[in-house]
């Protein structure tokens, strides 16, 4: 077009409009050729190229050189009709949906074959999935914004479907009795690899939902739900494995020997610290959730024998010794979980608070401490507190029981408010009622 405008057109009288005649002929012939091409069943890559050339290259590199004022606006008309363009986009979306679905399932199959193997292996599942989908989600917006939104919605739907298959495959893997024959370190490593798929795939789903139309939200929620279930399952598996190993140490707590020896807690701290090195291969977000659960579970297992009355505190001297040991153990556990980077620091206060109640003698102080403790940790129910503090003075026992009973009724009401607020997603009011957090005595 530059040659025609610069060399050929000036050879004709200006009134003939030679350049416009040539341009209209060129545009008409090109429209006829592209229309014929669009009617053929083109490969996906060729349809992408045709759409990109029509929407971006031709307007910029051809029509951008033309003095459109001299041609009268709209005289050339479109190369392809809106219906033809929409049909090409529909074909692209249909092909991408089919091709990516098959490719994603193939990637999952190939990756899953290594999960039960004892050989060294590193999973690239999340990376492969992201590359497969981003090839299309990055290419479509270069054609048009609307096409980019449609492609993002298509790929998000495919990702949600894939993640549901991934969730089911992970569940079958952990339910298979054969995995128990794997060496423990290998089993833990495989489980961590599965957890590490979560953050990049979740980020991809969030990104596609932001780009896609509003109707993409159900697919984003389905993708997030599948990943949440995978991570919860893997966290439960890892936590159960670790606490099976810790159970012999917890069984030594709240016994006479425990009052004069730190052997039980040293075993707990040493085992948790050693296992944390392997768990630190987990990505930050799921690692923080796992460590918070380990923190909670460790304190639950620690206070459980105290609530069950394993150690009787019938005298002030015994209660003082138990309170001192509780404070020492609490400090050691706090140092451990700070080293593990637990963000559930509110849990550190529960053992010192129990020690403080055991140390007290006067009724009003005991009432106040027990009430605050039950308020801040509402899953420490009244029957547990009565078992724990049964050996206190008879004069104190009745008022404590009544106080805890009233607190328990209040907390049951607060729990119902929390359930209601969860249904309507209004967490602020319930959070203000329940205090800093929940401490589940499972």
MOWOLIN-V215860 format. One record per residue. N is the residue number from 1. PHI is phi as a letter, one per 30 degrees, with the letter a starting at -180 (* if undefined). BURIAL is # if it has 16 or more other C-alpha atoms within 10 Angstrom, else .. Layout:
n=<N,N>
phi=<PHI,PHI>
burial=<BURIAL,BURIAL>
This chain:
n=<1,2,3,4,5,6,7,8,9,10,11,12,13,14,15,16,17,18,19,20,21,22,23,24,25,26,27,28,29,30,31,32,33,34,35,36,37,38,39,40,41,42,43,44,45,46,47,48,49,50,51,52,53,54,55,56,57,58,59,60,61,62,63,64,65,66,67,68,69,70,71,72,73,74,75,76,77,78,79,80,81,82,83,84,85,86,87,88,89,90,91,92,93,94,95,96,97,98,99,100,101,102,103,104,105,106,107,108,109,110,111,112,113,114,115,116,117,118,119,120,121,122,123,124,125,126,127,128,129,130,131,132,133,134,135,136,137,138,139,140,141,142,143,144,145,146,147,148,149,150,151,152,153,154,155,156,157,158,159,160,161,162,163,164,165,166,167,168,169,170,171,172,173,174,175,176,177,178,179,180,181,182,183,184,185,186,187,188,189,190,191,192,193,194,195,196,197,198,199,200,201,202,203,204,205,206,207,208,209,210,211,212,213,214,215,216,217,218,219,220,221,222,223,224,225,226,227,228,229,230,231,232,233,234,235,236,237,238,239,240,241,242,243,244,245,246,247,248,249,250,251,252,253,254,255,256,257,258,259,260,261,262,263,264,265,266,267,268,269,270,271,272,273,274,275,276,277,278,279,280,281,282,283,284,285,286,287,288,289,290,291,292,293,294,295,296,297,298,299,300,301,302,303,304,305,306,307,308,309,310,311,312,313,314,315,316,317,318,319,320,321,322,323,324,325,326,327,328,329,330,331,332,333,334,335,336,337,338,339,340,341,342,343,344,345,346,347,348,349,350,351,352,353,354,355,356,357,358,359,360,361,362,363,364,365,366,367,368,369,370,371,372,373,374,375,376,377,378,379,380,381,382,383,384,385,386,387,388,389,390,391,392,393,394,395,396,397,398,399,400,401,402,403,404,405,406,407,408,409,410,411,412,413,414,415,416,417,418,419,420,421,422,423,424,425,426,427,428,429,430,431,432,433,434,435,436,437,438,439,440,441,442>
phi=<*,d,d,d,d,d,c,d,e,d,d,c,e,e,d,d,i,d,d,d,d,d,d,d,d,d,d,d,d,d,d,d,d,d,d,d,d,d,d,d,d,d,d,e,d,d,d,e,d,d,d,d,d,d,d,c,d,d,d,d,c,c,d,d,c,c,d,d,d,d,c,i,e,i,d,d,i,d,d,b,d,e,d,d,d,d,d,d,d,e,d,d,d,d,d,d,d,d,d,d,d,d,d,d,d,d,d,d,d,d,d,d,d,c,d,c,d,c,d,d,a,b,d,c,e,d,d,d,d,d,d,d,d,d,e,c,d,d,d,d,d,d,d,a,d,d,d,d,d,d,d,d,d,d,d,d,d,d,d,d,d,d,d,d,d,d,e,d,d,d,d,d,d,d,d,d,e,d,d,d,d,d,e,e,d,d,d,d,d,d,d,d,d,d,d,d,d,d,e,d,d,d,d,d,d,d,d,d,d,d,d,d,d,e,d,d,e,e,d,d,d,d,d,d,d,d,d,e,d,d,d,d,d,d,d,d,d,d,d,d,d,d,d,d,d,d,e,e,d,d,d,d,d,h,c,e,d,d,d,c,b,c,e,d,d,e,d,d,d,d,d,d,d,d,d,d,d,d,d,d,d,d,d,e,d,d,d,d,d,d,d,d,d,d,d,d,d,d,d,d,d,d,d,e,d,d,d,d,i,d,c,d,c,d,b,d,d,d,d,d,d,d,d,d,d,d,d,d,d,d,d,d,d,d,d,d,d,d,d,d,i,d,c,d,d,d,d,d,d,d,d,e,d,d,d,d,d,d,d,d,b,d,d,e,d,d,e,d,d,d,d,d,d,d,d,d,b,d,d,d,d,d,d,d,d,d,d,d,c,e,d,d,e,e,d,d,d,d,d,d,d,d,d,d,d,d,d,d,d,d,d,d,d,d,d,d,d,d,d,d,d,d,d,c,i,c,c,d,d,d,d,d,d,d,i,d,l,c,b,d,c,d>
burial=<#,.,.,.,#,.,.,.,#,.,.,.,.,.,.,.,.,#,#,#,.,#,#,.,.,.,#,#,.,.,#,.,.,.,#,.,.,#,.,.,.,.,.,#,.,.,#,#,.,#,#,#,.,#,#,.,#,.,.,.,.,.,.,.,.,#,.,.,.,.,#,.,.,.,.,.,.,.,#,#,.,.,.,.,#,.,.,#,#,.,#,#,#,.,.,#,#,.,.,#,#,.,.,#,#,.,#,#,.,.,.,#,.,.,#,#,.,.,.,.,.,.,#,.,#,#,.,.,#,#,.,#,#,#,.,#,#,.,.,#,#,.,#,.,.,.,#,#,#,#,#,#,#,#,#,#,#,#,#,#,#,#,#,#,#,#,#,.,#,#,.,.,#,#,.,.,.,.,#,.,.,.,.,.,.,#,#,#,#,#,#,#,#,#,#,#,#,#,#,.,#,#,.,#,#,#,.,#,#,#,#,#,.,.,.,#,#,.,#,#,.,#,#,#,#,#,#,#,#,#,#,.,#,#,#,.,.,#,#,.,.,#,#,.,.,#,.,.,#,#,.,.,#,#,.,.,.,#,#,.,.,.,.,#,#,.,.,#,#,.,#,#,.,.,.,.,.,.,#,.,.,#,#,.,.,#,#,#,#,#,#,#,#,#,#,#,#,#,#,#,#,#,#,#,#,#,#,#,#,.,#,#,#,.,.,#,.,#,#,#,#,#,#,#,#,#,#,.,#,#,.,.,#,#,.,#,#,.,.,#,.,#,.,#,.,.,#,#,.,#,#,#,#,#,#,#,#,#,#,#,.,.,.,.,.,#,#,.,#,#,#,#,#,#,#,#,#,#,#,#,#,#,.,#,#,#,.,#,#,#,#,#,.,.,.,#,#,.,.,#,#,.,#,#,#,.,#,#,.,.,#,.,.,#,#,.,#,#,.,.,#,.,.,.,.,.,.,.,.,#,.,.,#,#,.,.,.,#,#,.,#,.>
